[in-house]
Amino acid sequence: MSSSPPDVPGKDATPASTAEPTPGETLPPSKRWPSVRFLALSLWVAIAVLVDATIIRTILLPASMKLLGEWNWYLPAWLQWLPHLEIEAPPDEQFAALRAE
C-alpha cells in the first residue's frame, strides 16, 4: 500500500493548478465585481438623471407653468392654515427704503 496525500478540496496535483487564480476566476459569474447588473443599473440611473435635468426641468416644467398661468400658485382651501410668507417687502416699503437712501 502506498501512502497518498489526503485530498484537499480545490487543489489538484497537476503543476498547472499551482498557479495563482486571477481574482475573477474564484467567483461565479453572478458574483464578480463589477457585475453586469451593477453596470446596467448605473447606466439607467445616469440616463434618468440626464432626462430629468434636460427634458423635464428645462422644457416640460416651464411650458406647463406658462400654460397654467396663475393656477401654478393655487393653494387648496385645506392648506390655508399654512403661514403666508413673503420674501420681498410690499412695493410701498420698497420705494420708501429707496427714497430714504
Secondary structure, 3 states (H helix, E strand, C coil): CCCCCCCCCCCCCCHHHHCCCCCCCCCCHHHCCCCHHHHHHHHHHHHHHHHHHHHHHHHHHHHHHHHHHHHHHCCCHHHCCCCCCCCCCCHHHHHHHHHHC
